């Protein structure tokens, strides 16, 4: 009986599992193969990790979509001269606004979007 390893290919695993399933009898729907149990545990852990990563990516996509919607709305409110003036100030005086100021801007844009219809 082979123990699963990280170097086994999917074909190796399939061949091993198929061989063990054919070699053992199934009693009442239960299979007592240590190799199959080990693979099932590894698969469960891998699937859980994939779901966790998927959930984290979905949260990040939602954050990015919200930020994109904010800036799409802000572009409607800001004149080109406002943007050019802000860029000139950045170049002349250096430094970016603080994170707190950025959060306040996000909140202000969210309020404006809710009043004017989110876009």
Secondary structure as UniProt FT lines:
FT   TURN            6..7
FT   HELIX           10..23
FT   TURN            28..29
FT   HELIX           34..77
FT   HELIX           80..93
FT   HELIX           99..116
//
